[in-house]
Structure formats: structure tokens, C-alpha cells
Amino acid sequence: MGERDGHGKPGEGGGRRGLLTPELRAALREQAGSDAGDKRPLVKLFNPMGAATWLASELDADGDTLFGLADLGFGCPELGYFSLGEIEALRLPFGLGIERDLHFSTTVTLSDWAAWARKAGSILWAETLLRRASDTASDLTDRFSSSE
């Protein structure tokens, strides 16, 4: 489900790939430099033992500062900046750490994620609701397409 490997300093390529691949870093940096108003999150990081979840849409030139939606599991997801290095340095019980959802992809913008997460009380519940809405829309499209 998640990805974590190697050794070395968090966020650096020397012996440790960290949570972000070079391709994801490049895509996040590209979005950070873009004039586009509302960007979509490209990365989902999560605590495999809890509710903490982060959706990141941009990576600053320093290679550490991410911008996105942060939800620490207290019912109040917030847009803002967070440190990739601090997230990678978190150590959980049983030798676990924060992981990246390898299957995360979305067409929903960050501001829409924030609105859904605030109403739902968490990114995780928002993800469930958005998936259900998408599945319902697909089912309706299939139903009406096949009846023609």
C-alpha cells in the first residue's frame, strides 16, 4: 500500500529514496511554479496506524516544504505548508513510518478536497464520499448510455 525504503537523511536521494520519487518531486515543483489557480493534489501521505493524512499539490524550491491539505485526525483538515523531512522522520510503533499511497490519483482540485474534508471532518471520509459520488455518476452514465 505504501512505500518506504533505504537509509539516509529524510528527503535526500543519498541511499534513501524517501517518500517521493524524483518524478513526483519534479511534478510537484512544476505545479509550484505554475500560474494555475487551483491545483490538484499529486501525493497522498498517511499514517498506517492512525488517521493523519496529507495531500500535497506543490513542493517548494527548498525540496522540503510541501503545500497542501493536512489532516492530523482531530476533525479539522487545513490548507497550509508542511515539512517533508519532518513527516519522513516520524517513527511509529513496530518500526513503521509515514507512507505514500502508491495508488492515489485524483482529478479533484485541492480546494474541493479541502471543502469536502472540512464538511466530512477528515480527508479519509472525504475520500470515501468523493469515491461514492464518482461511482454513482459512472453508474448513471453507464445506465443512460446503454439505454440509447
C-alpha positions in Angstrom: 0.0 0.0 0.0 2.7 2.5 0.9 6.3 3.0 0.1 9.3 3.4 2.3 12.9 2.1 1.8 16.6 2.7 2.2 18.6 4.7 4.7 20.0 8.2 5.0 18.6 11.6 5.7 14.9 12.2 5.1 14.2 13.9 1.8 17.6 13.2 0.3 18.4 10.9 -2.5 21.7 9.6 -1.0 20.9 6.0 -0.3 17.3 6.7 0.5 14.5 7.3 -1.9 12.2 8.7 0.8 8.5 9.2 0.3 8.8 11.0 -3.1 10.2 9.7 -6.3 12.2 12.0 -8.5 9.2 12.1 -10.9 6.8 13.2 -8.1 9.3 15.8 -6.9 9.5 17.2 -10.4 5.7 17.2 -10.9 5.2 18.9 -7.5 7.9 21.5 -8.3 6.3 22.1 -11.7 2.9 22.8 -10.1 4.5 25.1 -7.6 5.9 27.2 -10.4 2.6 27.1 -12.4 0.3 30.1 -12.6 -2.7 27.8 -12.4 -5.0 28.9 -9.6 -6.4 25.7 -8.1 -4.1 22.7 -8.4 -4.8 19.1 -7.8 -3.0 17.1 -5.2 -0.4 14.7 -6.6 0.6 12.9 -3.5 -1.2 11.3 -0.5 0.9 10.6 2.6 -0.7 8.7 5.5 -0.1 7.2 8.9 -0.7 3.4 8.6 -1.6 3.3 12.2 -3.8 6.3 12.5 -5.9 9.0 10.8 -3.1 11.5 9.9 -3.2 12.2 6.2 -1.6 14.8 3.9 -2.4 15.7 0.3 0.3 17.7 -1.4 0.0 19.7 -4.6 3.3 21.7 -4.5 6.9 21.3 -3.4 8.9 24.5 -2.7 12.4 25.1 -4.3 14.0 24.1 -0.9 12.9 20.5 -1.6 11.3 20.2 1.8 8.3 22.5 2.0 5.1 21.0 0.7 1.8 22.8 0.2 -1.5 21.0 0.5 -4.2 19.8 2.8 -3.1 18.4 6.2 -5.3 16.3 8.5 -3.8 15.2 11.8 -7.0 13.3 12.8 -8.6 15.9 15.0 -11.5 16.8 12.8 -10.2 20.0 11.3 -8.3 19.5 8.0 -6.3 22.6 7.0 -4.7 24.0 3.9 -1.1 25.0 4.6 2.6 24.2 4.4 4.3 21.2 6.0 7.8 19.7 6.1 8.5 16.6 4.1 11.6 16.0 6.2 9.6 16.1 9.4 7.0 13.8 8.0 9.7 11.3 6.8 11.4 11.5 10.2 8.2 10.4 12.1 8.7 7.0 13.7 5.7 4.9 14.7 5.4 1.7 16.7 6.7 -1.5 15.2 9.3 0.3 13.1 6.7 1.8 10.9 6.7 5.3 9.4 4.5 7.5 7.3 3.8 6.0 3.9 2.8 7.2 0.4 -0.4 5.9 -1.1 1.0 4.4 -4.3 -2.4 4.2 -5.9 -3.6 7.8 -5.2 -4.7 9.8 -8.1 -7.4 12.4 -8.4 -9.0 14.9 -10.8 -10.4 16.8 -7.8 -8.8 20.2 -7.1 -7.2 20.9 -3.7 -9.8 23.5 -2.8 -12.6 20.9 -3.5 -10.7 18.3 -1.4 -10.5 20.9 1.4 -14.2 21.7 1.2 -15.2 18.0 1.2 -12.7 17.2 4.0 -14.0 20.1 6.2 -17.6 19.0 5.8 -16.8 15.3 6.3 -14.4 16.0 9.2 -11.4 14.3 7.6 -9.6 13.6 4.4 -10.3 9.9 4.8 -14.1 10.4 5.0 -13.9 12.9 2.1 -12.1 10.3 0.0 -14.9 7.8 0.7 -17.6 10.4 -0.2 -15.8 11.5 -3.4 -15.4 7.9 -4.5 -19.1 7.2 -3.9 -20.1 10.3 -5.8 -17.8 9.3 -8.7 -19.1 5.7 -8.7 -22.7 6.9 -8.7 -22.0 9.3 -11.6 -20.3 6.5 -13.5 -23.3 4.1 -12.9 -25.7 6.8 -14.1 -23.7 7.5 -17.2 -23.5 3.7 -17.9 -27.2 3.3 -17.4 -28.2 6.2 -19.7 -25.6 5.4 -22.3 -26.7 1.7 -22.6 -30.4 2.7 -22.9 -29.9 4.7 -26.1 
